[in-house]
């Protein structure tokens, strides 16, 4: 099968973008990042993309109506004809027209074991509740926030002594493994959307004991 072309949307430090680029270059993900789009110019993710020689577009969102901003995003994305659009720390809720445009091809990673702790600061929510198992989830995006079909999950045992920042960093390390693996599964046909759920042909969960 040909390698997938990815458009990656970013807003921040770009660590998940780095993990996708590294996996692509190492042959662990049958996909290439064709475009990085950011709504902010002065963020580390943009510098990472440019240093890697990836085509980069800045589509500012400040003082722009959401519909117009997303129209400009669509123009930038469609110019490279991506197979998938991946959200990697993109800090805006997408509108229904944008989601419909890429229905079934829009992927996100969330730092909790969905459906638990959707929305902002999922790690803080989990820490405050004293969970004993935490993790992250890749899913296809729908108009219901963090409620689309689940693609894969990775989990770890939580040491009650961890601070919330320690929990965030350990979950982030799992994200860096899970996101490239999830996209690889889509690229190879090991995962596919079937109605309202994703069907997989091999186990996708990772479990790490507390260290």
C-alpha positions as CSV (number, residue, x, y, z in Angstrom):
1,X,0.0,0.0,0.0
2,X,1.3,3.5,-0.7
3,X,2.3,5.6,2.3
4,X,-0.3,8.0,3.6
5,X,0.1,11.7,3.4
6,X,-0.6,13.6,6.6
7,X,-1.6,17.2,7.4
8,X,-0.8,17.9,11.0
9,X,-2.5,20.7,12.9
10,X,-0.6,22.3,15.8
11,X,-0.8,25.1,18.3
12,X,2.0,24.5,20.8
13,X,5.3,22.8,21.7
14,X,5.0,20.1,19.0
15,X,6.2,17.0,20.9
16,X,3.6,14.8,19.2
17,X,4.5,16.3,15.9
18,X,8.1,15.3,16.7
19,X,7.1,11.7,17.5
20,X,5.2,11.5,14.1
21,X,8.2,12.8,12.2
22,X,10.6,10.4,14.0
23,X,8.4,7.4,13.4
24,X,8.0,8.3,9.7
25,X,11.7,8.7,9.2
26,X,12.5,5.5,11.1
27,X,10.0,3.4,9.0
28,X,7.7,2.7,12.0
29,X,4.8,4.6,10.4
30,X,3.7,4.1,6.8
31,X,2.9,7.8,6.5
32,X,4.7,11.1,5.7
33,X,3.9,14.5,7.1
34,X,3.1,16.6,4.0
35,X,2.0,19.7,5.7
36,X,1.9,21.4,9.2
37,X,-0.7,24.0,9.8
38,X,-0.6,26.2,12.9
39,X,-3.0,28.9,14.1
40,X,0.0,30.5,16.0
41,X,3.3,31.6,14.3
42,X,5.6,31.8,17.3
43,X,5.3,28.3,18.8
44,X,7.9,25.5,19.0
45,X,5.9,23.2,16.8
46,X,6.3,25.6,13.8
47,X,10.1,25.7,14.4
48,X,10.2,21.9,14.5
49,X,8.3,21.6,11.2
50,X,10.5,24.1,9.4
51,X,13.7,22.6,10.7
52,X,12.5,19.2,9.3
53,X,11.8,20.8,5.9
54,X,8.1,20.3,6.2
55,X,5.8,22.6,4.3
56,X,4.3,24.9,6.9
57,X,1.3,27.3,6.9
58,X,0.3,29.8,9.5
59,X,-3.4,30.4,9.5
60,X,-4.0,32.9,12.4
61,X,-7.2,32.5,14.4
62,X,-7.1,35.6,16.5
63,X,-9.8,38.2,15.6
64,X,-11.1,35.9,12.8
65,X,-14.5,34.4,12.8
66,X,-14.4,30.6,13.2
67,X,-16.1,29.9,9.9
68,X,-13.6,32.1,8.0
69,X,-10.6,30.7,9.9
70,X,-11.6,27.2,9.1
71,X,-12.3,28.1,5.5
72,X,-8.7,29.3,5.2
73,X,-7.5,26.1,7.0
74,X,-9.4,24.0,4.4
75,X,-7.7,25.8,1.5
76,X,-4.3,25.2,3.0
77,X,-5.0,21.5,3.8
78,X,-6.6,20.6,0.5
79,X,-3.7,22.0,-1.4
80,X,-1.6,19.0,-0.4
81,X,-4.3,16.4,-0.8
82,X,-3.8,14.6,2.5
83,X,-5.1,11.1,3.3
84,X,-5.4,12.0,7.0
85,X,-5.6,15.2,9.1
86,X,-4.0,14.7,12.5
87,X,-4.5,17.0,15.5
88,X,-1.4,17.3,17.5
89,X,-1.9,19.7,20.3
90,X,-4.3,21.9,18.2
91,X,-6.0,24.0,20.8
92,X,-9.2,24.9,19.1
93,X,-12.6,23.2,19.0
94,X,-13.3,22.5,15.3
95,X,-16.7,23.4,13.8
96,X,-19.1,21.0,12.2
97,X,-18.3,22.1,8.6
98,X,-14.6,21.4,9.0
99,X,-15.2,18.1,10.7
100,X,-17.6,17.1,7.9
101,X,-15.0,18.0,5.3
102,X,-12.6,15.4,6.7
103,X,-15.2,12.9,8.0
104,X,-13.5,9.6,8.9
105,X,-10.0,11.1,8.1
106,X,-9.6,13.4,11.1
107,X,-7.6,11.9,14.0
108,X,-6.9,13.2,17.5
109,X,-5.0,12.1,20.6
110,X,-6.4,12.8,24.0
111,X,-4.5,12.4,27.4
112,X,-7.1,10.2,29.1
113,X,-8.7,6.8,28.7
114,X,-11.8,8.0,27.0
115,X,-14.7,8.1,27.7
116,X,-13.2,9.1,31.1
117,X,-12.1,12.7,31.5
118,X,-13.0,14.4,28.2
119,X,-12.3,18.1,27.7
120,X,-9.6,20.3,29.0
121,X,-6.9,19.2,31.5
122,X,-7.7,15.6,31.4
123,X,-4.6,14.7,33.4
124,X,-5.6,17.2,36.1
125,X,-9.0,15.7,36.3
126,X,-7.6,12.2,36.6
127,X,-5.1,13.2,39.3
128,X,-7.8,15.0,41.3
129,X,-9.9,11.8,41.3
130,X,-7.0,9.6,42.4
131,X,-7.2,7.2,39.5
132,X,-5.0,4.1,39.7
133,X,-4.8,3.6,35.9
134,X,-4.4,6.4,33.4
135,X,-3.4,6.8,29.8
136,X,-4.3,8.2,26.4
137,X,-6.6,7.6,23.5
138,X,-6.5,8.1,19.8
139,X,-9.9,8.6,18.1
140,X,-11.6,9.8,15.0
141,X,-13.0,13.3,15.5
142,X,-16.8,13.9,15.5
143,X,-18.8,17.0,16.4
144,X,-19.1,15.6,19.9
145,X,-15.9,16.7,21.7
146,X,-13.6,13.7,22.6
147,X,-16.4,11.3,21.8
148,X,-15.6,9.9,18.3
149,X,-14.8,6.3,17.5
150,X,-11.9,5.1,19.6
151,X,-8.9,3.9,17.6
152,X,-6.4,2.8,20.2
153,X,-5.5,3.3,23.9
154,X,-2.4,3.1,26.0
155,X,-2.4,2.8,29.8
156,X,-0.1,2.9,32.8
157,X,-0.4,2.2,36.5
158,X,-0.4,5.3,38.5
159,X,1.7,5.7,41.6
160,X,-0.3,7.7,44.1
161,X,2.8,9.7,45.1
162,X,3.1,11.2,41.6
163,X,2.4,14.9,41.3
164,X,0.0,16.0,38.5
165,X,3.0,17.2,36.5
166,X,4.6,13.7,36.8
167,X,1.4,12.2,35.6
168,X,1.3,14.6,32.6
169,X,4.8,13.7,31.5
170,X,4.3,9.9,31.8
171,X,1.0,10.1,29.8
172,X,2.8,12.3,27.2
173,X,5.5,9.6,26.8
174,X,2.7,7.1,26.0
175,X,1.2,9.5,23.5
176,X,4.5,9.6,21.6
177,X,4.2,5.8,21.2
178,X,0.5,5.5,20.6
179,X,0.0,8.2,18.0
180,X,2.5,7.0,15.4
181,X,1.3,3.4,16.0
182,X,-2.3,4.4,15.5
183,X,-1.6,6.2,12.2
184,X,0.4,3.2,11.1
185,X,-2.5,0.9,11.8
186,X,-4.7,3.1,9.6
187,X,-2.1,3.2,6.9
188,X,-1.7,-0.6,6.7
189,X,-5.4,-1.4,7.0
190,X,-5.0,-2.9,10.5
191,X,-7.6,-0.4,11.6
192,X,-10.7,0.7,9.7
193,X,-13.9,2.6,10.5
194,X,-17.0,0.4,10.5
195,X,-20.0,2.5,11.2
196,X,-19.7,4.1,14.7
197,X,-16.6,2.0,15.8
198,X,-13.1,1.2,14.6
199,X,-12.4,-2.4,13.9
200,X,-8.8,-3.5,14.4
201,X,-7.0,-6.7,13.3
202,X,-4.3,-6.7,16.0
203,X,-4.2,-5.7,19.7
204,X,-3.4,-2.0,20.1
205,X,-3.3,-1.4,23.8
206,X,0.0,-0.8,25.7
207,X,0.3,-1.3,29.4
208,X,3.2,0.0,31.5
209,X,3.6,-0.7,35.2
210,X,4.5,2.2,37.5
211,X,8.2,2.7,37.7
